[in-house]
Amino acid sequence: MVNMGYVSMFLRRNAPPEEVLAPEKVIEGCAVGTIQEDGTKTTYVIEPDGELRPSPEYLAPDRPIAQCLLGRSQRDPITLPDGTAATLEWIKPKTLHALHTVMERFNNFFPEVDGFERVPIQIESSDGLEPVLARVKQRHDSIAEVTRHYDAAALPLALLARATSGDPVDVFVSLIADGRVIKSCDGTHQERHAARRAISENRVRGCVVDAVTLHIIRRLSLEKVVVAICGPIGIVDATVLRQRQKVHELEERIDEPDVTLFYRDSQYFRHEVTPERKREMLDSLNGDIAWVGATTTVLPATGITDPGQEWKPTIDRFGSDFLDEVRAAEAADRLLLCEDRLLRGLAQLKFGLRTTWLQPVLMEAVEQRLMTRNEYLEAVVALIDCHLDFISVDSALIVESLHGARGHTLPPHFPKLAGRLGGRNADLLSHLGVALGAVAQFWRDMSLSPTLRAGAVGRILENLCRERSPATAHTILAEFFTAFGGEPRLTSYLHDWMRWHFIAPEQ
């Protein structure tokens, strides 16, 4: 901790001027590297404080060797007290020398610690950066492996962030950018009923919100709805500290670009964040911090329940702070509002907490007329854009996304909502009921062009039939033919759709 703390302190402060980092002559407080005629290299530190001389290489200024060195410049020849000829190879402040010593030796002294890593490079060689690039790819592969565990629903999002040394919100945003699905819920009726029951039993006593869910609430301006349905919003101290840390890091180098290397699709990329972009990020973060201060209350993460022996190896490896929101909700007897399905499951099974995610909260708000249907539509589409898995849609919502549509192009909200229908793991009867109910309403809406209505039906059928067997596709289409047998234009379109998609009629 001392070594890592020293390096981070030195690197994060404003850089000293060049004359301090590279003094022209040896003075007290300098470290000096010498090389003798036979190639022997020795380092001396001229240390005026007698209490700071842990070895013979730390010299008092009045020592004979120190006298040989003081006032000399780099590459000056000297004669040591024993008559040996030597040359000054380098001069640097003792603080900079200590930094270099720590960084050079860290991996050997503390091989079991994840922290700083020494990577050798050769600037003169055309492939001198290969060790760095290899390390970048190795980190990419490690993160990809951990992320696969999240994709397989074996890792909470908060723990994924911890395992990749990332901020939960940054990891959430990167998953979205990579097109990955956020494991928000299973999408079953029982799950939604349980969530709404938990909201009711909570009696607006308050909720505890994790960093990712808080980020969504902030970006979608849902704080009034959440407070009205769940009660006052509580967060844990780590959420605020992470935001302040980001501000601190931006402010330290606000006028300098930041450059990172990353690996993707078998290629290496260089990404630069300009000072202008950093100022935009700083303004946004300061706005978030002000909003958090005005909207939320920090609660202590002091739960009383042990999560069990099966979680002990994970906690020993990554720490237990990924459970902070769970413990805070337990201690305050509040509802846990969280978009991380696995963390909610752990909170329910091991801690006995009441839990929900955002969509059941929004459903309650609509029923209590705290949100308009259009506000709910916009919020649901935004949640879909966040790649949250199993966002529930109903017939009315799909129909509302077509209201006011003109011409022959589907409105942008419709494909997103229709895209939540179907899929390998979907509850087919439920999704089929939503689809039939929506088509029954918009097919008879003569304000919509026939082409647009046909396109909407086709999009719904494509989603219902995706990842399904031909036999299931026939079942889906049979339900449509049964429901709309009295609509000649629609049944004609259904026959055409089958032919276009190479689905042969059943014999």
Order of alpha helices (4+ residues) and beta strands (2+ residues): alpha-alpha-beta-beta-beta-alpha-beta-beta-alpha-alpha-alpha-alpha-alpha-beta-alpha-alpha-beta-alpha-beta-beta-alpha-beta-alpha-alpha-beta-alpha-beta-alpha-alpha-alpha-alpha-alpha-alpha-alpha-alpha
